Amino acid sequence: MNARKTLSTLLLSIVVSPVCAESLLQGDATVNITSDTAVNAKNIAFDEARRQILSDSLQQYVDTDALKEILKTTKASDLATMVASSSIGDEMTSNTTYSAKISIAFADSAVRNWLASNNIQHWLPDTTQQNLFPVVVELSD
């Protein structure tokens, strides 16, 4: 009597997604602004920092001329809604001046939506990160 074994091979893929992917759109800007009051100078400084960091971080992914044009007309409040996080270092103020090193990270999805709504073609890479691990399992009868 001849016993026959059947061997089956099953290939599984295990996908692991990181909890938090780092934004591609982030940077630092050093600002030194003078205005009628330090509060106004600080508001202007943050607006300029957001515009500069967004422009610098997007330059390799978009038509820079189109980006410059749309940044000129975009409201400061619209840019502020795209900020995922920010920090301030080396902050100094006087009655009329504000200076600091401002770090900003933008939410990639918000920036994508903003670019699309302004008809700016972009080549931002998909920031969805997944690690794929193939696993081979051999099953026998």
C-alpha positions in Angstrom: 0.0 0.0 0.0 1.4 3.3 -1.1 0.7 6.3 1.2 0.5 9.5 -0.6 1.3 12.9 1.0 0.0 16.1 -0.4 2.1 19.1 0.2 0.5 22.6 -0.2 2.3 25.8 -0.2 0.6 28.9 1.0 2.1 32.4 0.6 0.9 35.0 3.0 1.7 38.7 3.0 1.8 40.5 6.2 1.4 44.2 6.0 2.6 46.5 8.7 1.8 50.2 8.6 3.6 52.7 10.8 1.5 54.6 13.3 2.8 58.0 12.2 4.6 58.8 8.9 6.8 61.9 8.9 5.6 64.8 6.7 7.6 65.5 3.6 6.5 69.1 3.9 8.4 70.6 6.7 11.2 73.0 7.4 12.6 76.0 9.3 12.6 79.7 8.7 14.5 82.4 10.6 12.4 85.6 10.7 13.1 89.1 11.9 10.1 91.4 11.3 9.4 95.0 12.4 5.9 96.4 12.5 3.9 98.9 14.5 3.6 96.4 17.4 5.4 93.2 18.4 2.1 91.3 18.1 1.6 92.4 14.5 5.3 91.6 13.8 4.8 88.1 15.1 1.6 87.5 13.0 3.5 88.7 9.9 6.5 86.5 10.8 4.4 83.4 11.1 2.7 84.1 7.8 6.0 84.7 6.0 7.4 81.5 7.6 4.5 79.4 6.5 4.8 80.7 2.9 8.6 80.2 2.8 8.6 76.7 4.3 5.7 75.6 2.1 7.4 77.0 -1.0 10.8 75.5 -0.1 9.4 72.0 0.7 7.2 71.9 -2.4 9.7 73.2 -5.0 10.7 69.7 -6.1 7.1 68.5 -6.5 5.3 71.4 -8.3 5.7 74.0 -11.0 7.4 76.7 -8.9 6.0 79.6 -11.0 2.4 78.4 -10.5 3.1 77.9 -6.8 4.5 81.4 -6.4 1.4 82.9 -8.0 -1.0 81.0 -5.8 0.9 81.8 -2.7 0.6 85.5 -3.4 -3.2 85.3 -3.3 -3.7 82.6 -0.6 -5.0 83.9 2.7 -2.9 83.5 5.8 -5.7 81.7 7.5 -5.9 79.1 4.7 -2.2 78.4 5.1 -2.6 78.1 8.9 -5.2 75.4 8.5 -2.6 73.2 6.7 -0.1 73.3 9.6 0.2 69.9 11.4 2.7 71.2 13.9 5.0 74.1 14.7 7.6 75.2 17.2 9.5 78.3 18.0 13.1 78.7 19.0 15.4 81.6 19.7 12.4 83.9 20.1 13.1 87.6 20.8 10.7 90.6 20.9 10.8 94.3 21.4 8.0 96.9 21.2 8.0 96.7 17.4 10.1 93.7 16.4 9.8 90.0 16.5 12.5 87.5 15.6 12.6 83.7 15.9 13.4 80.4 14.3 10.1 78.9 13.3 9.7 75.2 12.5 6.6 74.0 10.7 5.4 70.6 9.4 2.4 70.7 7.1 -0.3 68.0 6.8 0.4 66.3 3.5 -3.3 65.6 2.8 -4.3 69.2 3.5 -1.6 70.4 1.1 -2.6 68.0 -1.6 -6.2 69.2 -1.3 -5.1 72.8 -1.4 -3.0 72.2 -4.5 -5.9 70.3 -6.2 -8.4 73.1 -5.4 -6.0 75.6 -7.0 -5.4 73.5 -10.1 -1.7 73.0 -9.4 -0.4 69.7 -10.7 1.9 68.0 -8.2 4.2 65.0 -8.0 4.0 64.5 -4.2 4.8 60.9 -3.4 2.2 58.9 -1.6 3.2 59.1 2.1 1.3 55.9 2.9 4.0 53.6 4.2 3.6 49.9 4.5 6.2 47.2 5.1 5.4 44.0 3.3 6.8 40.7 4.7 6.2 37.6 2.6 5.8 34.4 4.6 5.8 30.9 3.1 3.9 28.2 5.0 4.0 24.6 3.9 1.1 22.5 4.9 1.0 18.7 4.6 -1.9 16.3 4.9 
